[in-house]
Amino acid sequence: MSKELVDYLARSLVGRPEKVAVTERQGEHETLIELRVAPEDFNGLIGRQGGAVRAMRLLLAAASAKSGRRYGLELLQAPPESET
């Protein structure tokens, strides 16, 4: 559920939704969700003073309250496309 939430929110906020990739890594006490976006969308997703990412983390915390599991969100920049 949380992975899908991050995917939906990110695709709604970026200019190149086809470049959004969300992966989930399970830890012992926390699940880390990695969000990769196109280089040109990276700064836009962070927004002013990290507002968009902070809001996504807040929504993750609210969504995970019932499960009793902590979720972390890491924003990564996708590597630029190679030109051939």
N, CA, C and O atoms as a printed pandas DataFrame, in Angstrom:
     atom_number atom_name residue_name chain_id  residue_number  x_coord  y_coord  z_coord
0              1         N          MET        A               1    0.816   -1.196    0.000
1              2        CA          MET        A               1    0.000    0.000    0.000
2              3         C          MET        A               1    0.858    1.258    0.000
3              4         O          MET        A               1    0.574    2.188   -0.754
4              5         N          SER        A               2    1.890    1.310    0.818
5              6        CA          SER        A               2    2.715    2.509    0.922
6              7         C          SER        A               2    3.522    2.748   -0.347
7              8         O          SER        A               2    3.697    3.889   -0.773
8              9         N          LYS        A               3    4.008    1.681   -0.941
9             10        CA          LYS        A               3    4.756    1.808   -2.198
10            11         C          LYS        A               3    3.857    2.383   -3.282
11            12         O          LYS        A               3    4.277    3.252   -4.046
12            13         N          GLU        A               4    2.634    1.907   -3.349
13            14        CA          GLU        A               4    1.683    2.390   -4.337
14            15         C          GLU        A               4    1.323    3.854   -4.087
15            16         O          GLU        A               4    1.139    4.621   -5.032
16            17         N          LEU        A               5    1.225    4.237   -2.822
17            18        CA          LEU        A               5    0.924    5.622   -2.467
18            19         C          LEU        A               5    2.032    6.554   -2.955
19            20         O          LEU        A               5    1.750    7.588   -3.560
20            21         N          VAL        A               6    3.283    6.194   -2.697
21            22        CA          VAL        A               6    4.415    7.011   -3.137
22            23         C          VAL        A               6    4.450    7.085   -4.661
23            24         O          VAL        A               6    4.688    8.153   -5.225
24            25         N          ASP        A               7    4.217    5.969   -5.324
25            26        CA          ASP        A               7    4.216    5.939   -6.780
26            27         C          ASP        A               7    3.142    6.880   -7.337
27            28         O          ASP        A               7    3.417    7.663   -8.247
28            29         N          TYR        A               8    1.945    6.810   -6.805
29            30        CA          TYR        A               8    0.844    7.654   -7.261
30            31         C          TYR        A               8    1.162    9.134   -7.051
31            32         O          TYR        A               8    0.978    9.942   -7.960
32            33         N          LEU        A               9    1.635    9.487   -5.868
33            34        CA          LEU        A               9    1.936   10.881   -5.570
34            35         C          LEU        A               9    3.053   11.412   -6.460
35            36         O          LEU        A               9    2.952   12.519   -6.989
36            37         N          ALA        A              10    4.108   10.636   -6.626
37            38        CA          ALA        A              10    5.243   11.079   -7.433
38            39         C          ALA        A              10    4.838   11.281   -8.887
39            40         O          ALA        A              10    5.193   12.289   -9.497
40            41         N          ARG        A              11    4.102   10.333   -9.441
41            42        CA          ARG        A              11    3.683   10.460  -10.844
42            43         C          ARG        A              11    2.764   11.664  -11.049
43            44         O          ARG        A              11    2.718   12.234  -12.139
44            45         N          SER        A              12    2.043   12.045  -10.013
45            46        CA          SER        A              12    1.159   13.209  -10.100
46            47         C          SER        A              12    1.931   14.525  -10.052
47            48         O          SER        A              12    1.439   15.552  -10.519
48            49         N          LEU        A              13    3.137   14.497   -9.490
49            50        CA          LEU        A              13    3.884   15.734   -9.270
50            51         C          LEU        A              13    4.975   16.018  -10.297
51            52         O          LEU        A              13    5.396   17.166  -10.436
52            53         N          VAL        A              14    5.438   15.012  -11.010
53            54        CA          VAL        A              14    6.582   15.208  -11.913
54            55         C          VAL        A              14    6.141   15.474  -13.352
55            56         O          VAL        A              14    4.997   15.224  -13.731
56            57         N          GLY        A              15    7.077   15.984  -14.129
57            58        CA          GLY        A              15    6.800   16.247  -15.535
58            59         C          GLY        A              15    6.970   15.019  -16.416
59            60         O          GLY        A              15    6.373   14.944  -17.490
60            61         N          ARG        A              16    7.777   14.052  -15.978
61            62        CA          ARG        A              16    8.008   12.829  -16.758
62            63         C          ARG        A              16    7.631   11.610  -15.906
63            64         O          ARG        A              16    8.508   10.926  -15.379
64            65         N          PRO        A              17    6.334   11.340  -15.773
65            66        CA          PRO        A              17    5.887   10.239  -14.920
66            67         C          PRO        A              17    6.378    8.871  -15.374
67            68         O          PRO        A              17    6.443    7.947  -14.563
68            69         N          GLU        A              18    6.726    8.718  -16.652
69            70        CA          GLU        A              18    7.215    7.425  -17.135
70            71         C          GLU        A              18    8.595    7.100  -16.577
71            72         O          GLU        A              18    9.029    5.950  -16.651
72            73         N          LYS        A              19    9.294    8.090  -16.020
73            74        CA          LYS        A              19   10.629    7.885  -15.460
74            75         C          LYS        A              19   10.609    7.627  -13.955
75            76         O          LYS        A              19   11.667    7.460  -13.347
76            77         N          VAL        A              20    9.440    7.591  -13.353
77            78        CA          VAL        A              20    9.329    7.340  -11.912
78            79         C          VAL        A              20    9.498    5.843  -11.654
79            80         O          VAL        A              20    8.862    5.013  -12.304
80            81         N          ALA        A              21   10.360    5.517  -10.704
81            82        CA          ALA        A              21   10.561    4.126  -10.294
82            83         C          ALA        A              21   10.560    4.079   -8.767
83            84         O          ALA        A              21   11.276    4.835   -8.112
84            85         N          VAL        A              22    9.759    3.194   -8.220
85            86        CA          VAL        A              22    9.644    3.057   -6.771
86            87         C          VAL        A              22   10.000    1.624   -6.397
87            88         O          VAL        A              22    9.424    0.671   -6.922
88            89         N          THR        A              23   10.958    1.482   -5.483
89            90        CA          THR        A              23   11.338    0.162   -4.990
90            91         C          THR        A              23   11.211    0.158   -3.469
91            92         O          THR        A              23   11.229    1.201   -2.815
92            93         N          GLU        A              24   11.086   -1.027   -2.945
93            94        CA          GLU        A              24   10.875   -1.186   -1.506
94            95         C          GLU        A              24   11.893   -2.182   -0.974
95            96         O          GLU        A              24   12.040   -3.277   -1.516
96            97         N          ARG        A              25   12.596   -1.801    0.089
97            98        CA          ARG        A              25   13.551   -2.703    0.730
98            99         C          ARG        A              25   13.111   -2.932    2.164
99           100         O          ARG        A              25   12.928   -1.986    2.930
100          101         N          GLN        A              26   12.944   -4.192    2.515
101          102        CA          GLN        A              26   12.490   -4.560    3.847
102          103         C          GLN        A              26   13.679   -4.658    4.797
103          104         O          GLN        A              26   14.651   -5.358    4.514
104          105         N          GLY        A              27   13.601   -3.972    5.895
105          106        CA          GLY        A              27   14.574   -4.095    6.962
106          107         C          GLY        A              27   13.920   -4.781    8.145
107          108         O          GLY        A              27   12.747   -5.150    8.092
108          109         N          GLU        A              28   14.675   -4.947    9.200
109          110        CA          GLU        A              28   14.128   -5.625   10.375
110          111         C          GLU        A              28   13.037   -4.798   11.053
111          112         O          GLU        A              28   12.010   -5.329   11.476
112          113         N          HIS        A              29   13.279   -3.482   11.150
113          114        CA          HIS        A              29   12.327   -2.624   11.845
114          115         C          HIS        A              29   11.723   -1.547   10.965
115          116         O          HIS        A              29   10.783   -0.863   11.371
116          117         N          GLU        A              30   12.255   -1.394    9.768
117          118        CA          GLU        A              30   11.790   -0.323    8.902
118          119         C          GLU        A              30   11.798   -0.788    7.451
119          120         O          GLU        A              30   12.642   -1.584    7.041
120          121         N          THR        A              31   10.854   -0.283    6.697
121          122        CA          THR        A              31   10.821   -0.510    5.253
122          123         C          THR        A              31   11.251    0.779    4.581
123          124         O          THR        A              31   10.670    1.837    4.821
124          125         N          LEU        A              32   12.270    0.690    3.737
125          126        CA          LEU        A              32   12.770    1.853    3.030
126          127         C          LEU        A              32   12.186    1.862    1.625
127          128         O          LEU        A              32   12.321    0.893    0.878
128          129         N          ILE        A              33   11.543    2.953    1.279
129          130        CA          ILE        A              33   10.986    3.123   -0.055
130          131         C          ILE        A              33   11.898    4.084   -0.800
131          132         O          ILE        A              33   12.106    5.220   -0.373
132          133         N          GLU        A              34   12.441    3.615   -1.920
133          134        CA          GLU        A              34   13.326    4.434   -2.740
134          135         C          GLU        A              34   12.541    4.957   -3.938
135          136         O          GLU        A              34   11.920    4.188   -4.672
136          137         N          LEU        A              35   12.577    6.239   -4.118
137          138        CA          LEU        A              35   11.871    6.898   -5.211
138          139         C          LEU        A              35   12.904    7.492   -6.155
139          140         O          LEU        A              35   13.683    8.363   -5.769
140          141         N          ARG        A              36   12.904    7.019   -7.390
141          142        CA          ARG        A              36   13.809    7.547   -8.421
142          143         C          ARG        A              36   12.996    8.326   -9.439
143          144         O          ARG        A              36   11.964    7.865   -9.926
144          145         N          VAL        A              37   13.490    9.526   -9.749
145          146        CA          VAL        A              37   12.827   10.372  -10.739
146          147         C          VAL        A              37   13.862   10.870  -11.744
147          148         O          VAL        A              37   15.065   10.807  -11.490
148          149         N          ALA        A              38   13.392   11.358  -12.874
149          150        CA          ALA        A              38   14.273   11.902  -13.906
150          151         C          ALA        A              38   15.047   13.087  -13.337
151          152         O          ALA        A              38   14.535   13.808  -12.481
152          153         N          PRO        A              39   16.281   13.293  -13.810
153          154        CA          PRO        A              39   17.095   14.403  -13.293
154          155         C          PRO        A              39   16.397   15.760  -13.370
155          156         O          PRO        A              39   16.549   16.587  -12.471
156          157         N          GLU        A              40   15.643   15.989  -14.424
157          158        CA          GLU        A              40   14.970   17.284  -14.557
158          159         C          GLU        A              40   13.786   17.445  -13.603
159          160         O          GLU        A              40   13.323   18.566  -13.389
160          161         N          ASP        A              41   13.293   16.356  -13.029
161          162        CA          ASP        A              41   12.189   16.416  -12.067
162          163         C          ASP        A              41   12.656   16.427  -10.619
163          164         O          ASP        A              41   11.861   16.683   -9.714
164          165         N          PHE        A              42   13.922   16.154  -10.393
165          166        CA          PHE        A              42   14.443   15.999   -9.037
166          167         C          PHE        A              42   14.220   17.255   -8.191
167          168         O          PHE        A              42   13.631   17.181   -7.113
168          169         N          ASN        A              43   14.689   18.404   -8.676
169          170        CA          ASN        A              43   14.544   19.639   -7.903
170          171         C          ASN        A              43   13.086   20.063   -7.766
171          172         O          ASN        A              43   12.684   20.602   -6.735
172          173         N          GLY        A              44   12.310   19.822   -8.793
173          174        CA          GLY        A              44   10.900   20.181   -8.729
174          175         C          GLY        A              44   10.130   19.361   -7.706
175          176         O          GLY        A              44    9.201   19.861   -7.072
176          177         N          LEU        A              45   10.514   18.112   -7.548
177          178        CA          LEU        A              45    9.832   17.258   -6.571
178          179         C          LEU        A              45   10.183   17.647   -5.147
179          180         O          LEU        A              45    9.352   17.557   -4.243
180          181         N          ILE        A              46   11.409   18.076   -4.957
181          182        CA          ILE        A              46   11.801   18.539   -3.628
182          183         C          ILE        A              46   11.016   19.797   -3.282
183          184         O          ILE        A              46   10.584   19.975   -2.143
184          185         N          GLY        A              47   10.837   20.661   -4.261
185          186        CA          GLY        A              47   10.040   21.856   -4.043
186          187         C          GLY        A              47   10.755   22.854   -3.151
187          188         O          GLY        A              47   11.943   22.710   -2.859
188          189         N          ARG        A              48   10.034   23.840   -2.733
189          190        CA          ARG        A              48   10.624   24.852   -1.855
190          191         C          ARG        A              48   10.863   24.261   -0.484
191          192         O          ARG        A              48    9.931   23.825    0.190
192          193         N          GLN        A              49   12.099   24.251   -0.084
193          194        CA          GLN        A              49   12.517   23.781    1.238
194          195         C          GLN        A              49   12.054   22.358    1.522
195          196         O          GLN        A              49   11.788   22.009    2.672
196          197         N          GLY        A              50   11.957   21.542    0.490
197          198        CA          GLY        A              50   11.611   20.134    0.678
198          199         C          GLY        A              50   10.161   19.878    1.007
199          200         O          GLY        A              50    9.834   18.838    1.580
200          201         N          GLY        A              51    9.295   20.788    0.665
201          202        CA          GLY        A              51    7.886   20.681    1.046
202          203         C          GLY        A              51    7.171   19.467    0.492
203          204         O          GLY        A              51    6.427   18.808    1.219
204          205         N          ALA        A              52    7.383   19.149   -0.799
205          206        CA          ALA        A              52    6.672   18.022   -1.406
206          207         C          ALA        A              52    7.126   16.694   -0.806
207          208         O          ALA        A              52    6.299   15.834   -0.500
208          209         N          VAL        A              53    8.420   16.527   -0.639
209          210        CA          VAL        A              53    8.935   15.278   -0.066
210          211         C          VAL        A              53    8.537   15.164    1.400
211          212         O          VAL        A              53    8.214   14.076    1.875
212          213         N          ARG        A              54    8.560   16.270    2.107
213          214        CA          ARG        A              54    8.135   16.251    3.511
214          215         C          ARG        A              54    6.667   15.845    3.624
215          216         O          ARG        A              54    6.300   15.083    4.519
216          217         N          ALA        A              55    5.830   16.350    2.724
217          218        CA          ALA        A              55    4.417   15.991    2.724
218          219         C          ALA        A              55    4.232   14.507    2.404
219          220         O          ALA        A              55    3.380   13.845    2.996
220          221         N          MET        A              56    5.034   13.981    1.462
221          222        CA          MET        A              56    4.949   12.556    1.141
222          223         C          MET        A              56    5.353   11.713    2.342
223          224         O          MET        A              56    4.733   10.683    2.608
224          225         N          ARG        A              57    6.381   12.132    3.071
225          226        CA          ARG        A              57    6.805   11.396    4.273
226          227         C          ARG        A              57    5.725   11.440    5.351
227          228         O          ARG        A              57    5.506   10.457    6.060
228          229         N          LEU        A              58    5.060   12.573    5.467
229          230        CA          LEU        A              58    3.980   12.698    6.444
230          231         C          LEU        A              58    2.814   11.777    6.093
231          232         O          LEU        A              58    2.238   11.139    6.974
232          233         N          LEU        A              59    2.467   11.707    4.814
233          234        CA          LEU        A              59    1.400   10.804    4.381
234          235         C          LEU        A              59    1.791    9.344    4.594
235          236         O          LEU        A              59    0.952    8.521    4.960
236          237         N          LEU        A              60    3.066    9.023    4.365
237          238        CA          LEU        A              60    3.549    7.657    4.626
238          239         C          LEU        A              60    3.406    7.306    6.094
239          240         O          LEU        A              60    2.981    6.202    6.436
240          241         N          ALA        A              61    3.756    8.233    6.952
241          242        CA          ALA        A              61    3.642    7.989    8.391
242          243         C          ALA        A              61    2.196    7.750    8.796
243          244         O          ALA        A              61    1.903    6.878    9.613
244          245         N          ALA        A              62    1.299    8.534    8.216
245          246        CA          ALA        A              62   -0.121    8.359    8.535
246          247         C          ALA        A              62   -0.645    7.027    7.998
247          248         O          ALA        A              62   -1.418    6.345    8.671
248          249         N          ALA        A              63   -0.226    6.661    6.790
249          250        CA          ALA        A              63   -0.695    5.412    6.192
250          251         C          ALA        A              63   -0.145    4.189    6.916
251          252         O          ALA        A              63   -0.779    3.133    6.925
252          253         N          SER        A              64    1.024    4.325    7.518
253          254        CA          SER        A              64    1.633    3.168    8.176
254          255         C          SER        A              64    1.258    3.055    9.650
255          256         O          SER        A              64    1.682    2.111   10.317
256          257         N          ALA        A              65    0.486    3.980   10.162
257          258        CA          ALA        A              65    0.127    3.956   11.583
258          259         C          ALA        A              65   -0.598    2.670   11.968
259          260         O          ALA        A              65   -0.382    2.142   13.059
260          261         N          LYS        A              66   -1.445    2.168   11.095
261          262        CA          LYS        A              66   -2.186    0.948   11.404
262          263         C          LYS        A              66   -1.307   -0.293   11.364
263          264         O          LYS        A              66   -1.527   -1.240   12.119
264          265         N          SER        A              67   -0.314   -0.286   10.487
265          266        CA          SER        A              67    0.509   -1.492   10.319
266          267         C          SER        A              67    1.535   -1.667   11.431
267          268         O          SER        A              67    2.019   -2.777   11.651
268          269         N          GLY        A              68    1.872   -0.600   12.128
269          270        CA          GLY        A              68    2.866   -0.701   13.195
270          271         C          GLY        A              68    4.289   -0.831   12.657
271          272         O          GLY        A              68    5.199   -1.190   13.405
272          273         N          ARG        A              69    4.487   -0.553   11.411
273          274        CA          ARG        A              69    5.803   -0.656   10.765
274          275         C          ARG        A              69    6.249    0.720   10.316
275          276         O          ARG        A              69    5.450    1.488    9.780
276          277         N          ARG        A              70    7.515    1.039   10.528
277          278        CA          ARG        A              70    8.054    2.329   10.111
278          279         C          ARG        A              70    8.420    2.291    8.639
279          280         O          ARG        A              70    8.894    1.279    8.123
280          281         N          TYR        A              71    8.190    3.412    7.975
281          282        CA          TYR        A              71    8.554    3.559    6.577
282          283         C          TYR        A              71    9.469    4.766    6.431
283          284         O          TYR        A              71    9.240    5.815    7.033
284          285         N          GLY        A              72   10.494    4.601    5.632
285          286        CA          GLY        A              72   11.384    5.697    5.297
286          287         C          GLY        A              72   11.289    5.951    3.805
287          288         O          GLY        A              72   11.030    5.033    3.026
288          289         N          LEU        A              73   11.498    7.191    3.408
289          290        CA          LEU        A              73   11.437    7.552    2.000
290          291         C          LEU        A              73   12.753    8.197    1.611
291          292         O          LEU        A              73   13.198    9.161    2.234
292          293         N          GLU        A              74   13.366    7.655    0.581
293          294        CA          GLU        A              74   14.619    8.196    0.070
294          295         C          GLU        A              74   14.392    8.614   -1.378
295          296         O          GLU        A              74   13.938    7.819   -2.201
296          297         N          LEU        A              75   14.712    9.864   -1.677
297          298        CA          LEU        A              75   14.549   10.399   -3.028
298          299         C          LEU        A              75   15.885   10.313   -3.746
299          300         O          LEU        A              75   16.886   10.848   -3.269
300          301         N          LEU        A              76   15.904    9.641   -4.892
301          302        CA          LEU        A              76   17.117    9.451   -5.673
302          303         C          LEU        A              76   16.919    9.980   -7.079
303          304         O          LEU        A              76   15.808   10.004   -7.608
304          305         N          GLN        A              77   18.006   10.396   -7.657
305          306        CA          GLN        A              77   17.977   10.889   -9.032
306          307         C          GLN        A              77   18.330    9.747   -9.968
307          308         O          GLN        A              77   19.366    9.103   -9.807
308          309         N          ALA        A              78   17.477    9.499  -10.934
309          310        CA          ALA        A              78   17.756    8.446  -11.917
310          311         C          ALA        A              78   18.952    8.859  -12.760
311          312         O          ALA        A              78   19.140   10.046  -13.023
312          313         N          PRO        A              79   19.759    7.903  -13.186
313          314        CA          PRO        A              79   20.896    8.261  -14.041
314          315         C          PRO        A              79   20.393    8.834  -15.371
315          316         O          PRO        A              79   19.353    8.416  -15.881
316          317         N          PRO        A              80   21.142    9.794  -15.926
317          318        CA          PRO        A              80   20.713   10.364  -17.204
318          319         C          PRO        A              80   20.732    9.320  -18.301
319          320         O          PRO        A              80   21.516    8.371  -18.268
320          321         N          GLU        A              81   19.856    9.512  -19.269
321          322        CA          GLU        A              81   19.786    8.557  -20.387
322          323         C          GLU        A              81   21.041    8.677  -21.222
323          324         O          GLU        A              81   21.538    9.779  -21.454
324          325         N          SER        A              82   21.559    7.539  -21.679
325          326        CA          SER        A              82   22.731    7.572  -22.541
326          327         C          SER        A              82   22.301    7.908  -23.960
327          328         O          SER        A              82   21.260    7.451  -24.432
328          329         N          GLU        A              83   23.096    8.695  -24.619
329          330        CA          GLU        A              83   22.776    9.094  -25.981
330          331         C          GLU        A              83   23.478    8.162  -26.947
331          332         O          GLU        A              83   24.697    8.001  -26.880
332          333         N          THR        A              84   22.727    7.548  -27.838
333          334        CA          THR        A              84   23.312    6.647  -28.838
334          335         C          THR        A              84   23.013    7.105  -30.226
335          336         O          THR        A              84   23.429    6.464  -31.191
